[in-house]
Amino acid sequence: MDTNREEFLNPVFIDAFDLDDAWFQCLNAVLEKGKVYTITKGSYEGQRRLEFDYAVIRVKKPAHQIIPIIPEGLNIPAPTDMDYIQGYLSYLLTGTKTQTEDYTYGERLVDPKVKVTGEKANLVKEMPLQVNQIEEVIKMYKTKGHGTNQATMEIGMPSDIKLVDPPCLRIIDTRIRFGKLHFMLYFRSWDLWGGFPSNLGGLQLVKQYMAEEIGVEDGEIIAASKGLHLYEYSWELAKIRTKKFDLIIK
């Protein structure tokens, strides 16, 4: 083995029909092409992840099959269901959060606030930004037409770098083309087993709602991430779902 050989990242492109197909293809691909590393900071610190260097997932018909299908006989739990995704939709469309939460995706979308520290270090106030990004995007398309690159909804804030658990989803960009509303997403980190199916299922329902309000058809999802991964606890589940029973992950 040549230890002096220069190494390069290996981006992966997944072209999927629906969300079930996207999840299954990603499981297959990460088992074959993912890199194993130990988490030095973040969720499950000290454990291992199997992760793509970078992944782009295109889903042509995300509404066709929203939740993953687990074939009979595999005896593994489904990662999500429609009841959970319907609840997740409410989470995305409201600004409600608990006292223990620094943020929610819904808060950042429909009622974002900036934390301001007062003269006393322990005095922190939240300053509402007075903007509902979902409604603003809908209004922009309805009043200004479809030819714009400005209809972007942001989750991340510069101050998130200081949070213990900063948002994984950072941006929801949108485009209307061919009479359809499309979502372009970026996740800084993304749990393929526990997060991917519910995240995309909920965001698909948001997209359907927005498309109906704008008066266009529902379109594609294109999602990108430099941190799409499987935690070690889910490696065996992924091997069972993809029937790669004998695969050895090093």
C-alpha positions in Angstrom: 0.0 0.0 0.0 1.3 3.4 -1.0 1.1 5.6 2.1 2.2 8.6 0.1 -0.7 8.4 -2.3 -2.9 11.5 -2.3 -6.5 10.8 -1.4 -9.7 12.6 -2.6 -13.3 12.9 -1.5 -15.8 10.5 -3.2 -19.1 12.4 -3.8 -22.1 10.1 -4.4 -25.2 10.9 -6.5 -28.4 9.0 -5.8 -31.2 9.3 -8.5 -34.4 8.0 -6.9 -38.0 7.7 -7.9 -39.7 8.3 -4.5 -38.7 8.6 -0.8 -38.7 4.9 -0.1 -36.4 4.3 -3.1 -34.1 7.1 -2.0 -33.8 5.7 1.5 -33.1 2.2 0.2 -30.5 3.4 -2.4 -28.7 5.5 0.3 -28.5 2.5 2.7 -27.0 0.4 -0.1 -24.6 3.0 -1.1 -23.3 4.0 2.3 -22.7 0.3 3.2 -20.6 0.0 0.1 -18.9 3.5 -0.1 -19.2 5.0 3.4 -16.1 5.8 5.5 -15.9 4.8 9.2 -14.7 7.3 11.8 -15.0 8.0 15.5 -17.1 11.0 16.6 -14.9 13.5 18.5 -17.6 16.1 18.9 -21.4 15.7 18.4 -24.2 13.2 18.9 -23.0 9.9 20.3 -19.5 11.3 21.0 -16.9 8.5 21.1 -19.0 6.1 18.9 -18.5 5.3 15.3 -20.3 6.6 12.2 -20.4 5.2 8.7 -20.6 8.3 6.5 -20.5 9.5 2.9 -17.9 12.1 2.0 -20.7 14.0 0.3 -24.0 12.9 -1.0 -26.6 14.4 -3.4 -30.0 12.7 -3.5 -32.5 13.6 -6.2 -36.1 12.4 -5.7 -38.4 12.7 -8.7 -41.7 11.8 -7.2 -41.4 12.2 -3.4 -45.2 12.1 -2.9 -45.5 8.6 -4.5 -44.3 6.7 -1.5 -43.4 8.9 1.5 -42.6 6.3 4.2 -40.1 3.5 3.9 -41.4 0.0 3.1 -40.0 -2.9 5.2 -40.6 -6.2 3.4 -42.4 -8.9 5.4 -40.1 -11.4 7.1 -37.2 -9.1 7.8 -38.3 -8.5 11.4 -36.9 -5.0 11.8 -38.9 -1.9 12.8 -39.8 0.7 10.2 -37.8 4.0 10.9 -41.0 6.1 10.8 -44.7 6.0 9.9 -47.3 8.5 8.6 -48.6 9.3 12.1 -45.2 10.4 13.1 -44.7 12.4 9.9 -48.0 14.1 10.3 -46.9 15.1 13.8 -43.5 16.3 12.4 -45.4 18.4 9.9 -47.0 20.3 12.8 -43.5 20.8 14.3 -42.3 22.3 11.0 -45.3 24.7 10.6 -45.4 26.2 14.1 -42.9 28.1 16.3 -43.7 26.2 19.5 -40.8 25.0 21.5 -40.1 23.8 25.0 -38.0 25.6 27.6 -35.2 23.0 27.2 -35.0 23.6 23.4 -32.7 26.2 21.9 -34.7 26.1 18.7 -36.9 24.0 16.5 -37.0 23.9 12.7 -40.6 25.2 12.9 -39.5 28.2 15.0 -36.7 29.1 12.6 -39.1 28.9 9.7 -42.2 30.7 11.0 -41.2 32.6 14.1 -37.4 33.0 14.3 -35.8 34.8 17.2 -32.4 36.1 18.0 -31.0 35.7 21.5 -29.6 38.9 22.9 -27.5 39.0 26.1 -28.1 41.9 28.4 -25.7 43.9 30.6 -25.8 41.1 33.1 -24.2 37.9 31.6 -27.0 35.7 32.8 -29.8 37.9 31.3 -30.7 36.5 27.9 -33.7 37.8 25.9 -35.2 36.6 22.7 -35.9 39.2 20.0 -38.5 38.1 17.4 -37.5 38.8 13.8 -41.2 39.2 12.8 -41.0 37.0 9.7 -42.8 33.8 8.6 -40.5 32.5 5.9 -43.0 29.9 4.6 -45.7 32.6 4.1 -43.2 35.0 2.6 -42.0 32.5 0.0 -45.7 31.8 -0.9 -46.4 35.5 -1.2 -43.3 36.1 -3.3 -44.2 33.5 -5.9 -47.8 34.6 -6.0 -47.1 38.4 -6.4 -43.8 38.5 -8.2 -43.9 35.5 -10.4 -41.9 32.3 -10.6 -38.7 33.8 -12.1 -36.6 34.3 -8.9 -33.7 32.9 -7.0 -34.6 34.7 -3.8 -37.2 32.3 -2.4 -34.9 30.7 0.2 -35.8 29.7 3.7 -32.9 29.6 6.2 -32.7 27.5 9.4 -29.1 28.2 10.4 -27.9 31.3 12.2 -24.2 32.4 12.8 -24.7 31.9 16.5 -25.5 28.3 16.1 -21.8 27.5 16.1 -21.9 27.9 19.9 -24.8 25.5 20.5 -24.2 22.0 21.8 -26.6 20.6 19.2 -26.7 23.0 16.2 -29.3 22.5 13.5 -28.7 19.7 11.1 -30.9 21.1 8.4 -29.5 24.5 7.4 -31.3 25.7 4.3 -34.5 25.0 2.3 -34.1 26.6 -1.1 -37.0 26.6 -3.6 -37.6 26.8 -7.3 -40.6 26.7 -9.5 -39.9 25.2 -12.9 -42.2 23.3 -15.3 -45.1 24.5 -13.2 -43.9 22.6 -10.2 -42.5 23.7 -6.8 -39.1 22.0 -6.1 -37.1 21.9 -2.8 -33.3 22.0 -2.6 -32.1 21.1 0.9 -28.8 21.1 2.7 -28.0 19.1 5.9 -24.7 19.6 7.6 -25.2 16.2 9.4 -27.9 13.7 8.7 -28.8 10.4 10.4 -29.8 8.1 7.5 -31.7 5.6 9.6 -33.5 7.7 12.2 -33.6 11.1 10.6 -33.7 10.9 6.8 -37.1 9.3 6.4 -39.0 11.5 8.9 -37.2 14.7 7.8 -37.9 14.2 4.1 -41.4 13.0 4.8 -42.3 16.1 6.8 -40.6 18.4 4.3 -42.5 16.8 1.5 -45.8 17.6 3.2 -44.6 21.2 3.7 -43.8 21.4 0.0 -47.2 20.0 -1.0 -48.9 22.6 1.2 -46.9 25.4 -0.3 -47.4 24.3 -3.8 -51.2 24.2 -3.3 -51.1 27.7 -1.7 -49.1 29.0 -4.6 -51.2 27.3 -7.2 -48.6 25.0 -8.8 -48.0 21.3 -8.9 -45.8 19.4 -6.4 -42.2 18.8 -7.7 -38.9 17.2 -6.9 -36.6 17.2 -3.8 -32.9 17.5 -4.3 -31.0 17.1 -1.0 -27.3 17.4 -0.3 -25.2 16.6 2.8 -21.5 16.2 3.7 -22.7 14.3 6.8 -25.2 11.7 5.7 -24.4 8.7 8.0 -25.4 5.6 9.9 -24.6 5.4 13.6 -23.1 2.1 14.6 -26.3 0.9 16.3 -28.0 0.8 13.0 -25.4 -0.9 10.9 -27.0 -4.4 11.4 -30.4 -3.0 10.7 -29.2 -1.5 7.4 -27.5 -4.8 6.4 -30.8 -6.7 7.1 -32.9 -4.2 5.1 -30.5 -4.3 2.1 -29.9 -8.1 2.5 -26.1 -7.5 2.8 -26.0 -10.0 5.6 -22.3 -11.0 5.2 -21.0 -7.5 4.7 -18.1 -6.6 7.0 -17.8 -3.0 8.0 -14.2 -2.0 8.9 
